[in-house]
Amino acid sequence: MKKIQVQMSDQCHAVLKDFANAVDMTMSEVLYECARANIHKMSKDCPYVSHIFKYKQIAQDKRLKKPCYGQSCFACKHVTSCRTGFYKGEFELSRKAKVLFDTFA
């Protein structure tokens, strides 16, 4: 895997760090998932990005046709089975995310 560096404000970094901790991921994993989801979504609508996927022989994400694909995946209880193509349903809030939402609501 390649590494990149990302410049961000101290405030954005603090939010990313807290969010990553809340979803039990590293900051790198969160940024990767966000970037990947956005690029895959663009492959659906943008002919240029679609061409890159075809040229590089990259399969589109199995969740791409789901309306909940993207940021909702961070709080979904089916994220793993959905990512692998086994779960066919849509978003359901995970217990951990529900606790976080209820705590800070």
C-alpha positions in Angstrom: 0.0 0.0 0.0 1.1 3.6 -0.7 1.1 6.3 2.0 0.1 9.9 1.5 0.2 12.9 3.8 -2.8 15.2 4.2 -2.6 18.7 5.5 -5.6 19.7 7.7 -6.4 22.3 10.3 -6.0 21.5 13.9 -9.7 21.7 14.4 -10.4 19.2 11.5 -7.7 16.9 12.9 -9.2 16.9 16.3 -12.7 16.1 14.9 -11.2 13.3 12.7 -9.3 11.9 15.7 -12.4 11.8 17.9 -14.6 10.4 15.1 -12.0 7.6 14.3 -11.9 6.7 18.0 -15.7 6.5 18.1 -15.9 4.1 15.1 -12.9 2.1 16.3 -10.7 2.9 13.3 -7.5 4.7 12.7 -7.6 8.2 11.2 -6.0 6.7 8.0 -8.7 4.1 7.8 -11.4 6.7 8.1 -9.8 8.9 5.4 -9.3 6.0 3.1 -12.9 4.8 3.4 -14.2 8.3 2.8 -12.0 8.9 -0.3 -12.7 5.4 -1.6 -16.5 5.8 -1.3 -16.4 9.2 -3.0 -14.3 7.9 -5.9 -16.5 4.9 -6.4 -19.6 7.0 -6.3 -18.0 9.3 -8.9 -17.4 6.2 -11.1 -21.2 5.9 -11.4 -21.7 9.5 -12.7 -18.5 10.7 -14.3 -17.4 9.2 -17.6 -13.8 10.0 -16.9 -13.7 8.2 -13.6 -15.7 5.3 -15.0 -13.0 5.0 -17.8 -10.2 5.0 -15.2 -12.0 2.1 -13.4 -12.3 0.2 -16.7 -8.8 0.9 -17.8 -7.3 -0.1 -14.4 -9.7 -3.1 -14.2 -11.1 -2.0 -10.9 -14.4 -3.5 -9.9 -17.0 -1.0 -8.5 -17.8 -1.5 -4.8 -20.6 -4.0 -4.2 -22.5 -1.4 -2.1 -22.5 1.3 -4.9 -26.2 0.7 -5.9 -27.4 1.1 -2.3 -28.7 4.5 -1.3 -27.1 4.2 2.1 -23.5 3.6 0.7 -21.0 6.2 2.1 -20.9 7.8 5.4 -23.7 5.7 6.8 -21.5 2.7 6.6 -19.5 4.0 9.6 -22.6 3.5 11.8 -24.2 0.4 10.2 -24.3 -2.9 12.0 -24.0 -4.7 8.6 -20.9 -3.0 7.3 -18.7 -6.1 7.1 -21.3 -8.4 5.5 -22.4 -5.6 3.2 -18.9 -4.8 2.1 -18.4 -8.4 1.1 -21.7 -8.6 -0.8 -23.5 -10.9 1.6 -25.9 -8.4 3.2 -28.6 -7.3 0.6 -30.6 -5.0 2.9 -30.0 -1.3 3.7 -28.7 0.7 6.7 -29.4 -0.4 10.2 -27.9 1.5 13.1 -25.3 -0.5 15.1 -25.7 -0.8 18.8 -22.4 1.0 19.4 -23.5 3.9 17.2 -26.9 4.0 18.9 -25.2 4.4 22.3 -23.1 7.2 20.9 -26.2 8.9 19.4 -28.3 8.5 22.5 -25.4 9.8 24.7 -24.9 13.0 22.8 -28.5 13.6 21.5 
